[in-house]
Each structure stands twice: as C-alpha cells, then as structure tokens.
C-alpha cells in the first residue's frame, strides 16, 4: 500500500551535476523508472555547461527537462533561487534534490 501511494504522487526530481558520471547515472536511473514505475513524473537535469539529451544518450522521455548554464558558485542563495525559478518549469513541484557535482 505504501508503494502505491508513493508512486501515484508523481514526484519531481532535480539532479545537479547531470553531465558528470554520477549525475548522468542518477538521471538515467530515474528515467528508467527507479525505484518503481511512476515514482517520478518529472526529472530536471541541471548542468553548468551546455548539455543536451542527445549528448547524454538518455532515453527520449517527456518527463525530462535539461537546464544548462546554472553555476552554483556564482551569486548568493537569492540569485540561485531566481535563476532556478526562471529556468525550471514547475520549480515549485520539486520533491527530491540530488547533487552529483563532485
């Protein structure tokens, strides 16, 4: 019963550092229905440099949004919040944050 309620929520994951090996693997697993089908209805992959789904060779998936040009070392928290709000559709629905920057 717990599994059903979790998967029906359709969580939104954001992965910082998606262009590195660990971030790539995280996004890939989320798009391949880890931990269970339907757990994540949206996956946002964030990179500092320009990055495309074609380069990543992730599966074609409507749930995926790739956001490039986000440097976590520039500015303060308010500036980062503004950048994420501008670049990520449905930023307010993010339920899980993964950091694979180093």
OpenMM code with the backbone's topology and positions (N, CA, C; nanometers):
from openmm import Vec3, app, unit

residues = "UNK UNK UNK UNK UNK UNK UNK UNK UNK UNK UNK UNK UNK UNK UNK UNK UNK UNK UNK UNK UNK UNK UNK UNK UNK UNK UNK UNK UNK UNK UNK UNK UNK UNK UNK UNK UNK UNK UNK UNK UNK UNK UNK UNK UNK UNK UNK UNK UNK UNK UNK UNK UNK UNK UNK UNK UNK UNK UNK UNK UNK UNK UNK UNK UNK UNK UNK UNK UNK UNK UNK UNK UNK UNK UNK UNK UNK UNK UNK UNK UNK UNK UNK UNK UNK UNK UNK UNK UNK UNK UNK UNK UNK UNK UNK UNK UNK UNK UNK UNK UNK UNK".split()
positions = [
    Vec3(0.0824, -0.1189, 0.0000),
    Vec3(0.0000, 0.0000, 0.0000),
    Vec3(0.0875, 0.1264, 0.0000),
    Vec3(0.1937, 0.1261, 0.0794),
    Vec3(0.2843, 0.2406, 0.0827),
    Vec3(0.3416, 0.2680, -0.0557),
    Vec3(0.3814, 0.1638, -0.1272),
    Vec3(0.4398, 0.1808, -0.2594),
    Vec3(0.3405, 0.2463, -0.3545),
    Vec3(0.2144, 0.2073, -0.3502),
    Vec3(0.1130, 0.2656, -0.4378),
    Vec3(0.0970, 0.4142, -0.4146),
    Vec3(0.0871, 0.4553, -0.2899),
    Vec3(0.0666, 0.5977, -0.2630),
    Vec3(0.1877, 0.6789, -0.3044),
    Vec3(0.3084, 0.6223, -0.2901),
    Vec3(0.4286, 0.6950, -0.3294),
    Vec3(0.4328, 0.7116, -0.4803),
    Vec3(0.4039, 0.6069, -0.5550),
    Vec3(0.4147, 0.6160, -0.6994),
    Vec3(0.3042, 0.7006, -0.7601),
    Vec3(0.1909, 0.7095, -0.6969),
    Vec3(0.0812, 0.7881, -0.7532),
    Vec3(0.1028, 0.9384, -0.7361),
    Vec3(0.1982, 0.9789, -0.6514),
    Vec3(0.2232, 1.1203, -0.6288),
    Vec3(0.2959, 1.1864, -0.7455),
    Vec3(0.3703, 1.1103, -0.8215),
    Vec3(0.4422, 1.1681, -0.9346),
    Vec3(0.5429, 1.2727, -0.8925),
    Vec3(0.6445, 1.2339, -0.8215),
    Vec3(0.7455, 1.3255, -0.7699),
    Vec3(0.8244, 1.3942, -0.8818),
    Vec3(0.8880, 1.5050, -0.8466),
    Vec3(0.9716, 1.5825, -0.9390),
    Vec3(1.1125, 1.5837, -0.8814),
    Vec3(1.2064, 1.5196, -0.9519),
    Vec3(1.3457, 1.5148, -0.9085),
    Vec3(1.4280, 1.6174, -0.9844),
    Vec3(1.5219, 1.6795, -0.9146),
    Vec3(1.6188, 1.7676, -0.9785),
    Vec3(1.7570, 1.7101, -0.9489),
    Vec3(1.8400, 1.6987, -1.0529),
    Vec3(1.9744, 1.6433, -1.0389),
    Vec3(2.0749, 1.7497, -1.0809),
    Vec3(2.1514, 1.8013, -0.9847),
    Vec3(2.2582, 1.8965, -1.0125),
    Vec3(2.3835, 1.8174, -1.0484),
    Vec3(2.4534, 1.8593, -1.1521),
    Vec3(2.5736, 1.7891, -1.1944),
    Vec3(2.5434, 1.6741, -1.2888),
    Vec3(2.4434, 1.6919, -1.3735),
    Vec3(2.3964, 1.5834, -1.4596),
    Vec3(2.4948, 1.5458, -1.5694),
    Vec3(2.5930, 1.6303, -1.5988),
    Vec3(2.6854, 1.5999, -1.7075),
    Vec3(2.8045, 1.5153, -1.6632),
    Vec3(2.8193, 1.4947, -1.5343),
    Vec3(2.9244, 1.4070, -1.4826),
    Vec3(2.8756, 1.2633, -1.4761),
    Vec3(2.9651, 1.1719, -1.4474),
    Vec3(2.9298, 1.0299, -1.4492),
    Vec3(2.8233, 0.9944, -1.3449),
    Vec3(2.8343, 1.0482, -1.2249),
    Vec3(2.7358, 1.0164, -1.1211),
    Vec3(2.6006, 1.0807, -1.1502),
    Vec3(2.6027, 1.2069, -1.1920),
    Vec3(2.4779, 1.2746, -1.2259),
    Vec3(2.4092, 1.2093, -1.3444),
    Vec3(2.4884, 1.1714, -1.4445),
    Vec3(2.4326, 1.1026, -1.5617),
    Vec3(2.3625, 0.9745, -1.5193),
    Vec3(2.4286, 0.8977, -1.4334),
    Vec3(2.3716, 0.7708, -1.3881),
    Vec3(2.2434, 0.7925, -1.3080),
    Vec3(2.2404, 0.8955, -1.2243),
    Vec3(2.1185, 0.9261, -1.1480),
    Vec3(2.0016, 0.9566, -1.2408),
    Vec3(2.0238, 1.0463, -1.3368),
    Vec3(1.9176, 1.0823, -1.4308),
    Vec3(1.8741, 0.9593, -1.5104),
    Vec3(1.9706, 0.8820, -1.5559),
    Vec3(1.9391, 0.7629, -1.6340),
    Vec3(1.8511, 0.6659, -1.5551),
    Vec3(1.8833, 0.6438, -1.4302),
    Vec3(1.8035, 0.5526, -1.3477),
    Vec3(1.6633, 0.6074, -1.3214),
    Vec3(1.6532, 0.7372, -1.2961),
    Vec3(1.5214, 0.7967, -1.2731),
    Vec3(1.4337, 0.7847, -1.3975),
    Vec3(1.4938, 0.8038, -1.5150),
    Vec3(1.4181, 0.7921, -1.6398),
    Vec3(1.3831, 0.6476, -1.6722),
    Vec3(1.4585, 0.5554, -1.6140),
    Vec3(1.4306, 0.4137, -1.6340),
    Vec3(1.3501, 0.3558, -1.5181),
    Vec3(1.2716, 0.4438, -1.4547),
    Vec3(1.1712, 0.4059, -1.3541),
    Vec3(1.2262, 0.3517, -1.2233),
    Vec3(1.3439, 0.3960, -1.1821),
    Vec3(1.3928, 0.3626, -1.0497),
    Vec3(1.3308, 0.4585, -0.9483),
    Vec3(1.2861, 0.4165, -0.8348),
    Vec3(1.2844, 0.2809, -0.7814),
    Vec3(1.1629, 0.1984, -0.8245),
    Vec3(1.0638, 0.2646, -0.8820),
    Vec3(0.9445, 0.1929, -0.9294),
    Vec3(0.8789, 0.2759, -1.0394),
    Vec3(0.8124, 0.2111, -1.1334),
    Vec3(0.7442, 0.2860, -1.2398),
    Vec3(0.6470, 0.3892, -1.1822),
    Vec3(0.6527, 0.5105, -1.2371),
    Vec3(0.5600, 0.6157, -1.1959),
    Vec3(0.6037, 0.6976, -1.0766),
    Vec3(0.7176, 0.6636, -1.0162),
    Vec3(0.7614, 0.7389, -0.8979),
    Vec3(0.7886, 0.8852, -0.9321),
    Vec3(0.8550, 0.9090, -1.0458),
    Vec3(0.8892, 1.0459, -1.0846),
    Vec3(0.8159, 1.0842, -1.2121),
    Vec3(0.7329, 1.1863, -1.2012),
    Vec3(0.6611, 1.2351, -1.3188),
    Vec3(0.7416, 1.3424, -1.3921),
    Vec3(0.8436, 1.3973, -1.3250),
    Vec3(0.9314, 1.4978, -1.3865),
    Vec3(1.0740, 1.4746, -1.3357),
    Vec3(1.1699, 1.4920, -1.4266),
    Vec3(1.3116, 1.4842, -1.3919),
    Vec3(1.3798, 1.6043, -1.4563),
    Vec3(1.4401, 1.6890, -1.3731),
    Vec3(1.5120, 1.8060, -1.4228),
    Vec3(1.6606, 1.7827, -1.4027),
    Vec3(1.7347, 1.7841, -1.5121),
    Vec3(1.8791, 1.7643, -1.5104),
    Vec3(1.9462, 1.9001, -1.5261),
    Vec3(2.0322, 1.9362, -1.4313),
    Vec3(2.0934, 2.0691, -1.4296),
    Vec3(2.2447, 2.0570, -1.4468),
    Vec3(2.2966, 2.1373, -1.5401),
    Vec3(2.4404, 2.1387, -1.5663),
    Vec3(2.4896, 2.2826, -1.5756),
    Vec3(2.6166, 2.3020, -1.5465),
    Vec3(2.6773, 2.4332, -1.5603),
    Vec3(2.7042, 2.4627, -1.7075),
    Vec3(2.7509, 2.3646, -1.7802),
    Vec3(2.7841, 2.3838, -1.9213),
    Vec3(2.6669, 2.3432, -2.0103),
    Vec3(2.6749, 2.3816, -2.1373),
    Vec3(2.5713, 2.3420, -2.2334),
    Vec3(2.5691, 2.1901, -2.2443),
    Vec3(2.4497, 2.1323, -2.2420),
    Vec3(2.4355, 1.9871, -2.2371),
    Vec3(2.3021, 1.9492, -2.2987),
    Vec3(2.3019, 1.8473, -2.3827),
    Vec3(2.1770, 1.8045, -2.4477),
    Vec3(2.1476, 1.6578, -2.4188),
    Vec3(2.0236, 1.6198, -2.4374),
    Vec3(1.9831, 1.4800, -2.4190),
    Vec3(2.0525, 1.3907, -2.5210),
    Vec3(2.0750, 1.4434, -2.6403),
    Vec3(2.1430, 1.3659, -2.7436),
    Vec3(2.2864, 1.3331, -2.7007),
    Vec3(2.3555, 1.4319, -2.6434),
    Vec3(2.4908, 1.4070, -2.5931),
    Vec3(2.4894, 1.3021, -2.4825),
    Vec3(2.3907, 1.3098, -2.3980),
    Vec3(2.3820, 1.2189, -2.2842),
    Vec3(2.3393, 1.0786, -2.3243),
    Vec3(2.2701, 1.0685, -2.4361),
    Vec3(2.2152, 0.9418, -2.4830),
    Vec3(2.1167, 0.8819, -2.3828),
    Vec3(2.0413, 0.9719, -2.3170),
    Vec3(1.9325, 0.9265, -2.2316),
    Vec3(1.8153, 0.8874, -2.3195),
    Vec3(1.7248, 0.8069, -2.2671),
    Vec3(1.6072, 0.7721, -2.3467),
    Vec3(1.5209, 0.8959, -2.3720),
    Vec3(1.4554, 0.8985, -2.4874),
    Vec3(1.3617, 1.0075, -2.5156),
    Vec3(1.2476, 0.9955, -2.4160),
    Vec3(1.2219, 1.1040, -2.3436),
    Vec3(1.1230, 1.0974, -2.2366),
    Vec3(1.0640, 1.2361, -2.2130),
    Vec3(0.9333, 1.2465, -2.2174),
    Vec3(0.8654, 1.3749, -2.1949),
    Vec3(0.8837, 1.4269, -2.0535),
    Vec3(0.9223, 1.3415, -1.9607),
    Vec3(0.9416, 1.3834, -1.8215),
    Vec3(1.0698, 1.4631, -1.8021),
    Vec3(1.1632, 1.4549, -1.8976),
    Vec3(1.2958, 1.5143, -1.8823),
    Vec3(1.3003, 1.6598, -1.9259),
    Vec3(1.3592, 1.7434, -1.8403),
    Vec3(1.3919, 1.8812, -1.8750),
    Vec3(1.5393, 1.9004, -1.8427),
    Vec3(1.6161, 1.9464, -1.9414),
    Vec3(1.7581, 1.9742, -1.9196),
    Vec3(1.7763, 2.1249, -1.9096),
    Vec3(1.8441, 2.1680, -1.8053),
    Vec3(1.8689, 2.3096, -1.7811),
    Vec3(2.0199, 2.3302, -1.7756),
    Vec3(2.0715, 2.4108, -1.8664),
    Vec3(2.2151, 2.4395, -1.8715),
    Vec3(2.2417, 2.5817, -1.8244),
    Vec3(2.3666, 2.6071, -1.7907),
    Vec3(2.4070, 2.7425, -1.7540),
    Vec3(2.3760, 2.7806, -1.6111),
    Vec3(2.3684, 2.6825, -1.5222),
    Vec3(2.3446, 2.7116, -1.3804),
    Vec3(2.4752, 2.6861, -1.3056),
    Vec3(2.5380, 2.7928, -1.2594),
    Vec3(2.6626, 2.7833, -1.1842),
    Vec3(2.6313, 2.8050, -1.0366),
    Vec3(2.6445, 2.7003, -0.9598),
    Vec3(2.6105, 2.7076, -0.8170),
    Vec3(2.7084, 2.7923, -0.7360),
    Vec3(2.8222, 2.8257, -0.7946),
    Vec3(2.9234, 2.9029, -0.7231),
    Vec3(2.9121, 3.0531, -0.7449),
    Vec3(2.8190, 3.0948, -0.8304),
    Vec3(2.8035, 3.2368, -0.8617),
    Vec3(2.6810, 3.2914, -0.7884),
    Vec3(2.7003, 3.4034, -0.7202),
    Vec3(2.5880, 3.4688, -0.6528),
    Vec3(2.5549, 3.4068, -0.5181),
    Vec3(2.4465, 3.4572, -0.4614),
    Vec3(2.4023, 3.4093, -0.3304),
    Vec3(2.2786, 3.3213, -0.3477),
    Vec3(2.2191, 3.2813, -0.2368),
    Vec3(2.1012, 3.1939, -0.2412),
    Vec3(1.9853, 3.2567, -0.3175),
    Vec3(1.9657, 3.3866, -0.2983),
    Vec3(1.8548, 3.4550, -0.3668),
    Vec3(1.8751, 3.4543, -0.5176),
    Vec3(1.9993, 3.4731, -0.5617),
    Vec3(2.0291, 3.4715, -0.7053),
    Vec3(2.0064, 3.3322, -0.7632),
    Vec3(2.0463, 3.2295, -0.6894),
    Vec3(2.0239, 3.0921, -0.7350),
    Vec3(1.8745, 3.0612, -0.7419),
    Vec3(1.8018, 3.1031, -0.6410),
    Vec3(1.6567, 3.0813, -0.6399),
    Vec3(1.5917, 3.1469, -0.7617),
    Vec3(1.6337, 3.2682, -0.7934),
    Vec3(1.5786, 3.3399, -0.9084),
    Vec3(1.6130, 3.2680, -1.0392),
    Vec3(1.7374, 3.2251, -1.0531),
    Vec3(1.7804, 3.1536, -1.1737),
    Vec3(1.7008, 3.0257, -1.1923),
    Vec3(1.6856, 2.9485, -1.0864),
    Vec3(1.6109, 2.8225, -1.0968),
    Vec3(1.4643, 2.8482, -1.1299),
    Vec3(1.4061, 2.9503, -1.0699),
    Vec3(1.2656, 2.9830, -1.0985),
    Vec3(1.2469, 3.0243, -1.2439),
    Vec3(1.3453, 3.0930, -1.2994),
    Vec3(1.3371, 3.1367, -1.4391),
    Vec3(1.3575, 3.0223, -1.5376),
    Vec3(1.4434, 2.9266, -1.5025),
    Vec3(1.4834, 2.8241, -1.5981),
    Vec3(1.4070, 2.6921, -1.5869),
    Vec3(1.3476, 2.6651, -1.4709),
    Vec3(1.2843, 2.5348, -1.4493),
    Vec3(1.1333, 2.5504, -1.4459),
    Vec3(1.0680, 2.4843, -1.5407),
    Vec3(0.9214, 2.4869, -1.5373),
    Vec3(0.8743, 2.4012, -1.4197),
    Vec3(0.7752, 2.4482, -1.3511),
    Vec3(0.7185, 2.3792, -1.2341),
    Vec3(0.8213, 2.3606, -1.1223),
    Vec3(0.9070, 2.4596, -1.1025),
    Vec3(1.0102, 2.4503, -0.9984),
    Vec3(0.9469, 2.4270, -0.8608),
    Vec3(0.8267, 2.4773, -0.8416),
    Vec3(0.7612, 2.4636, -0.7109),
    Vec3(0.7198, 2.3202, -0.6801),
    Vec3(0.7245, 2.2311, -0.7788),
    Vec3(0.6839, 2.0916, -0.7554),
    Vec3(0.8013, 2.0000, -0.7219),
    Vec3(0.9241, 2.0538, -0.7176),
    Vec3(1.0407, 1.9694, -0.6895),
    Vec3(1.0271, 1.9062, -0.5517),
    Vec3(1.0382, 1.7743, -0.5497),
    Vec3(1.0239, 1.6997, -0.4247),
    Vec3(1.1526, 1.6300, -0.3820),
    Vec3(1.2443, 1.6071, -0.4762),
    Vec3(1.3687, 1.5378, -0.4469),
    Vec3(1.4848, 1.6124, -0.5121),
    Vec3(1.5933, 1.6352, -0.4362),
    Vec3(1.7095, 1.7047, -0.4872),
    Vec3(1.8298, 1.6110, -0.4760),
    Vec3(1.8996, 1.5940, -0.5889),
    Vec3(2.0203, 1.5123, -0.5929),
    Vec3(2.1368, 1.6005, -0.6365),
    Vec3(2.2486, 1.5899, -0.5666),
    Vec3(2.3669, 1.6698, -0.6003),
    Vec3(2.4810, 1.5755, -0.6348),
    Vec3(2.5262, 1.5843, -0.7575),
    Vec3(2.6366, 1.4989, -0.8036),
    Vec3(2.7460, 1.5867, -0.8634),
    Vec3(2.7698, 1.7002, -0.8021),
    Vec3(2.8623, 1.7980, -0.8560),
    Vec3(3.0093, 1.7641, -0.8396),
    Vec3(3.0436, 1.6760, -0.7503),
    Vec3(3.1858, 1.6442, -0.7311),
    Vec3(3.2033, 1.4976, -0.7101),
] * unit.nanometer
topology = app.Topology()
chain = topology.addChain("A")
for resn in residues:
    res = topology.addResidue(resn, chain)
    for name in ("N", "CA", "C"):
        topology.addAtom(name, app.Element.getBySymbol(name[0]), res)
